[in-house]
Structure formats: structure tokens, C-alpha cells
Amino acid sequence: MDVIIKCAAAALLSCLICLLIKRTNPEMSMVLGAGAIVMIITAAIGFASSLLELAAAVRNMCGSADVLISPVLKCVGIGAVTKISAELCKDSSQSSAAAAVDMAGTLCAIGVSMPLIMSMLKMIGDMT
């Protein structure tokens, strides 16, 4: 809880400063926003260890957990990177680049999830 409060405070402070300097120096505003993102992600990355522990627990429960967990975790990562990148593009008034990043993220997520989909279809086929 403490980390999210600090992250939210850093984000709000960064937004306020960006708004103040955007009129006079829009490039520096973009750099400050990107720096705030890096700082916030660095603070939150500590929670990734609990996700890795969960993946290990699932792997212990069932033998082929890599086929099940890996695509899900990769899709979450792709979604986070896509969202942040697209929002940075929108902040820079580059809507077409943001749309391209969204499309690329969608295609990457579909590609990464294909082994999971194939595994599910195979499992359903073996049931009948």
C-alpha cells in the first residue's frame, strides 16, 4: 500500500510539473514524463517476485505450467508496455504512432497466446 501511494504522489507531482513547463519547453515535459514512468516502474518492480513465486507454485501443481503461465505473463507485460508507450505518444501529440503501438501490442499478444490457445484446443479434443 505504501508503494502505490508513493507512486501516485510521484505521478501527480510529475503531471503538475509537466503542465507548468509544457508551454515553454514541450520536449523537456516529455522527458520528465518518461523519467517519472521509469521511476514508478522501478518502485513497483519489487512486486514481480510474488508473481514469479505464484508461477513456481502453479508449475509445481501441474507439470506443463510453462505452457499455461508463460503466455499469460508475457501478455500482461506486452499490455503494460503497449499502454505506457501509446500514452507517451498521445502526450506528444502523435496519435497515429499511438495507434500503431496499440496495433503492434495487440498482434504481439495474440502471437504470444497462440501456444496457450493450441494447448487448450488439444485438451478439448482429447476429451471427446
C-alpha positions as CSV (number, residue, x, y, z in Angstrom):
1,M,0.0,0.0,0.0
2,D,2.9,2.3,0.8
3,V,4.4,1.8,-2.6
4,I,1.3,2.7,-4.5
5,I,0.8,5.9,-2.5
6,K,4.4,7.0,-3.3
7,C,3.9,6.1,-7.0
8,A,0.7,8.0,-7.2
9,A,2.2,11.0,-5.5
10,A,5.2,10.9,-7.8
11,A,2.9,10.7,-10.8
12,L,0.7,13.6,-9.7
13,L,3.8,15.8,-9.0
14,S,5.3,14.9,-12.4
15,C,2.0,15.7,-14.1
16,L,1.8,19.1,-12.3
17,I,5.4,20.0,-13.3
18,C,4.8,18.8,-16.9
19,L,1.8,21.0,-17.1
20,L,3.7,24.0,-15.9
21,I,6.6,23.6,-18.3
22,K,4.8,22.2,-21.4
23,R,4.0,25.7,-22.8
24,T,7.6,26.9,-22.7
25,N,9.5,23.6,-23.2
26,P,7.4,20.7,-24.5
27,E,10.4,18.5,-25.1
28,M,11.5,18.7,-21.5
29,S,8.0,17.9,-20.4
30,M,8.1,14.7,-22.4
31,V,11.5,13.7,-20.9
32,L,10.2,14.4,-17.4
33,G,7.1,12.3,-18.0
34,A,9.2,9.4,-19.3
35,G,11.6,9.7,-16.3
36,A,8.6,9.6,-13.9
37,I,7.4,6.4,-15.7
38,V,10.8,4.8,-15.2
39,M,10.9,5.8,-11.6
40,I,7.4,4.5,-10.9
41,I,8.0,1.2,-12.7
42,T,11.3,0.7,-10.8
43,A,9.5,1.2,-7.5
44,A,6.7,-1.3,-8.4
45,I,9.0,-4.0,-9.9
46,G,9.6,-5.4,-6.4
47,F,6.1,-7.0,-6.7
48,A,7.2,-9.1,-9.6
49,S,8.9,-11.5,-7.3
50,S,5.5,-12.6,-5.9
51,L,4.3,-13.2,-9.4
52,L,7.3,-15.4,-10.0
53,E,6.5,-17.3,-6.8
54,L,3.0,-17.8,-8.0
55,A,4.2,-19.2,-11.3
56,A,6.5,-21.6,-9.5
57,A,3.6,-22.8,-7.3
58,V,1.5,-23.4,-10.4
59,R,4.4,-25.2,-12.1
60,N,4.7,-27.5,-9.0
61,M,0.9,-28.2,-9.1
62,C,0.8,-29.2,-12.7
63,G,3.6,-30.4,-14.9
64,S,3.1,-28.3,-18.0
65,A,2.6,-24.9,-16.3
66,D,5.0,-23.2,-18.6
67,V,2.6,-23.6,-21.4
68,L,-0.2,-22.1,-19.2
69,I,1.5,-19.4,-17.2
70,S,4.2,-18.1,-19.6
71,P,1.8,-16.7,-22.2
72,V,-0.3,-15.0,-19.6
73,L,2.6,-13.3,-18.0
74,K,4.0,-12.3,-21.4
75,C,0.6,-10.8,-22.4
76,V,0.5,-8.8,-19.2
77,G,3.9,-7.4,-19.9
78,I,3.0,-6.6,-23.5
79,G,-0.1,-4.9,-22.4
80,A,1.7,-2.8,-19.9
81,V,4.5,-1.7,-22.3
82,T,1.9,-1.0,-25.0
83,K,-0.3,1.1,-22.8
84,I,2.6,3.2,-21.5
85,S,4.1,3.7,-24.9
86,A,0.8,4.6,-26.5
87,E,0.1,7.1,-23.8
88,L,3.5,8.7,-24.2
89,C,2.8,9.0,-27.9
90,K,-0.5,10.6,-27.2
91,D,1.1,13.1,-24.8
92,S,3.5,14.0,-27.6
93,S,0.5,14.7,-30.0
94,Q,1.4,11.6,-32.0
95,S,-2.0,9.9,-32.2
96,S,-1.1,7.8,-35.3
97,A,2.1,6.5,-33.6
98,A,-0.1,5.6,-30.5
99,A,-2.5,3.7,-32.8
100,A,0.4,1.8,-34.4
101,V,1.8,0.9,-31.0
102,D,-1.7,-0.3,-29.9
103,M,-2.0,-2.4,-33.0
104,A,1.5,-3.9,-32.6
105,G,0.8,-4.7,-29.0
106,T,-2.4,-6.5,-30.0
107,L,-0.7,-8.6,-32.6
108,C,2.2,-9.4,-30.3
109,A,-0.3,-10.5,-27.5
110,I,-2.2,-12.7,-30.0
111,G,1.1,-14.3,-31.2
112,V,2.3,-15.0,-27.7
113,S,-1.0,-16.5,-26.7
114,M,-1.1,-19.0,-29.6
115,P,0.6,-21.8,-27.7
116,L,-1.9,-21.5,-24.9
117,I,-4.8,-21.5,-27.3
118,M,-3.4,-24.5,-29.1
119,S,-2.9,-26.3,-25.8
120,M,-6.5,-25.7,-24.8
121,L,-7.8,-26.8,-28.2
122,K,-5.7,-30.0,-27.9
123,M,-7.0,-30.6,-24.4
124,I,-10.6,-30.2,-25.5
125,G,-10.0,-32.5,-28.5
126,D,-8.6,-35.2,-26.1
127,M,-11.8,-35.0,-24.0
128,T,-14.1,-36.0,-26.8
